[in-house]
Amino acid sequence: MKRYGMVIGVKADKIEEYKRLHAAVWPGVLEMIAQCHIRNYSIYLRQLDDGRHFLFSYFEYTGSDFAADMAKMAADPTTQRWWSVCSPCQQPLDSRNPGEWWAGMEEVFHCD
């Protein structure tokens, strides 16, 4: 199992919409997340001191081919529609790596 942390900005005027969407995630999206070996998935919201809002996500990947599972998820029509309604709420970081929407984070500590 590998743990992942990711971060992305969220537009202040879209926070309530983002919360509303995630209070009732579409069943097909949840099914695809499970099929792609993602477990214990959480998203947190925080406003930083500079006033900007950010989302932090955490999940555990239990599969053996992360790239293939992420490609499977990206090819799923229901997931594509979900992303099309969530993406306008988000503001990707300028410093993210090429090809990323959510910026990956380095794990610096873990305690079981």
C-alpha positions in Angstrom: 0.0 0.0 0.0 1.3 3.5 -0.9 -0.1 6.7 0.6 -0.6 9.8 -1.5 -1.1 13.4 -0.5 -2.1 16.1 -3.1 -3.0 19.8 -3.0 -4.9 22.2 -5.2 -6.4 25.6 -4.8 -10.2 26.1 -4.6 -11.9 29.2 -5.8 -13.5 31.1 -2.9 -16.7 31.6 -4.7 -17.0 27.9 -5.5 -16.4 26.4 -2.0 -20.0 25.8 -1.2 -20.6 24.2 -4.6 -17.6 22.0 -4.1 -18.8 20.9 -0.7 -22.3 20.3 -2.1 -20.9 18.1 -4.8 -18.8 16.1 -2.4 -21.7 15.6 0.0 -23.3 13.4 -2.6 -20.6 12.0 -4.9 -22.0 10.1 -7.8 -22.1 6.3 -7.2 -20.3 5.6 -10.4 -17.4 7.8 -9.4 -17.2 6.0 -6.0 -17.3 2.6 -7.8 -14.4 3.6 -10.1 -12.3 4.9 -7.2 -12.7 1.4 -5.6 -12.0 -0.4 -8.9 -8.8 1.6 -9.2 -7.6 0.3 -5.8 -8.0 3.6 -4.0 -9.0 3.3 -0.3 -9.3 5.7 2.7 -9.8 8.7 0.4 -10.3 12.0 2.1 -10.3 15.7 1.0 -9.8 18.5 3.5 -10.3 22.3 3.0 -8.2 25.0 4.6 -8.0 28.8 4.2 -4.3 29.9 4.6 -3.2 33.2 6.2 -3.0 34.9 2.9 -6.7 34.3 2.3 -6.4 31.7 -0.4 -8.3 28.4 0.0 -6.7 25.0 -0.6 -7.9 21.4 -0.8 -5.7 18.6 0.5 -6.4 15.1 -0.5 -5.1 11.9 1.1 -5.7 8.3 -0.2 -4.1 4.9 0.0 -3.4 3.0 -3.2 -3.5 -0.8 -2.9 -3.0 -1.9 -6.5 0.2 -2.8 -8.4 0.1 -0.4 -11.4 -0.8 3.1 -10.3 -0.4 4.6 -13.8 -2.6 2.0 -15.4 -5.3 2.4 -12.7 -5.2 6.2 -13.1 -5.5 5.8 -16.9 -8.5 3.5 -16.4 -10.1 6.2 -14.2 -9.4 9.0 -16.6 -11.0 7.0 -19.5 -14.2 6.4 -17.5 -17.1 8.5 -18.9 -18.8 9.0 -15.5 -15.5 10.1 -14.0 -14.9 12.5 -16.9 -18.3 14.1 -16.3 -17.6 14.3 -12.6 -14.3 16.1 -13.2 -16.1 18.5 -15.6 -18.3 19.7 -12.8 -15.6 19.8 -10.2 -12.7 21.3 -12.2 -14.3 24.8 -12.5 -14.2 25.0 -8.7 -10.5 24.2 -8.6 -7.3 26.4 -9.1 -4.3 24.2 -9.9 -1.0 25.3 -8.4 1.4 27.0 -10.8 4.2 24.9 -9.3 2.6 21.6 -10.1 4.5 19.0 -12.2 3.7 18.7 -15.9 0.6 16.6 -16.4 -0.7 17.1 -12.9 -4.0 18.7 -12.0 -3.7 18.2 -8.2 0.0 18.8 -7.2 1.6 15.7 -5.6 3.2 16.1 -2.2 6.2 14.5 -0.5 5.5 12.4 2.5 7.9 13.5 5.2 6.5 11.6 8.2 4.2 8.7 8.9 3.4 6.8 12.1 1.1 3.8 12.4 
